[in-house]
Amino acid sequence: SQQGEEDPQALSIQEGENATMNCSYKTSINNLQWYRQNSGRGLVHLILIRSNEREKHSGRLRVTLDTSKKSSSLLITASRAADTASYFCATDAGWNRDDKIIFGKGTRLHILP
Amino acid sequence: DTAVSQTPKYLVTQMGNDKSIKCEQNLGHDTMYWYKQDSKKFLKIMFSYNNKELIINETVPNRFSPKSPDKAHLNLHINSLELGDSAVYFCASSPRALLGDTEAFFGQGTRLTVV
């Protein structure tokens, strides 16, 4: 069953602008991850945030987690053409189910030159 | 060096045929996976193996049979291919089986088209 759901499904912004994508999930989690998929390629891990963390940074990426709202956001600052890709959130399947992660359907991000 | 490599990258075959997709990882990871991504980009786990032992088998038709000869390899054999099997299949690996707590490394995918 699907756990995470990204919003929006698609997003187009000008190069240099910030891009924000959201992920909502249904059941309690231990961790949440974000992955990027370039067209025709495999997924690349971006960041993992634990349920006891509220915010995490990695370069131009900022991830927040609000467990009370069961939601997370991924912010990409100063976007570049190379950021054009699909972005997926992935959550573990809930308490005592860390052995697998469930992906959402992704947000397709398009950076306009 | 490619960390997780899968072959072939493209596979076009007729209904009813049997085909295999191979996957190898050189990361020394204990756990490997097969995922299926459908035309709507929805990514779903099929199988996972930890040290050659099957640990996850998600309601996949028994026409799909994974085989792990050693922990660096996880192959996927599909019998009697159907049109609905058309998708992109991704192999992945991770350092340990608790995938919710660790990073997964993905191969580039095999685009399977059944005609």
Interface residues (C-beta under 8 A of the other chain):
Chain A: Q2 I29 N30 N31 Q33 Y35 Q37 G40 R41 G42 L43 V44 H45 L48 S86 F88 T91 D92 A93 R97 D98 D99 K100 I101 I102 F103 K105 G106
Chain B: V4 K40 K41 F42 L43 K44 I45 S48 I55 I56 F90 A92 A97 L98 L99 G100 D101 T102 E103 A104 F105 F106 G107 Q108 G109
